[in-house]
Amino acid sequence: MAEELEVIPYEKAIEMIQIHDGSVHTFRSSVPGMLFGADWPEARLLAAMKKFPIHPSGPVASKSNHAIVLFDDRGPLFIETKEEGRI
């Protein structure tokens, strides 16, 4: 039986994200062993956060201030958070 992931409410997740001049840094791993970073426009990311459940990320991503993750059609998207937003 698979363990259920904790879901972070959208409103709490918005308070946690780190916005830089209208964009938010993210990364994802689409190839095993490789990370791809990209800045998402704030409006696009907020739309994705409304569409897909948001979860706490694991300890490695959290230590690099990417403490929340959503799983969209392309897989996990780790989202930069404020240091005080760490879980």
Secondary structure as GFF3:
##gff-version 3
##sequence-region A 1 87
A	DSSP	alpha_helix	10	16	.	.	.	ID=ss1
A	DSSP	beta_strand	23	31	.	.	.	ID=ss2
A	DSSP	beta_strand	34	41	.	.	.	ID=ss3
A	DSSP	alpha_helix	42	51	.	.	.	ID=ss4
A	DSSP	beta_strand	54	56	.	.	.	ID=ss5
A	DSSP	alpha_helix	59	63	.	.	.	ID=ss6
A	DSSP	beta_strand	68	72	.	.	.	ID=ss7
A	DSSP	beta_strand	75	79	.	.	.	ID=ss8
A	DSSP	three_ten_helix	83	85	.	.	.	ID=ss9
###
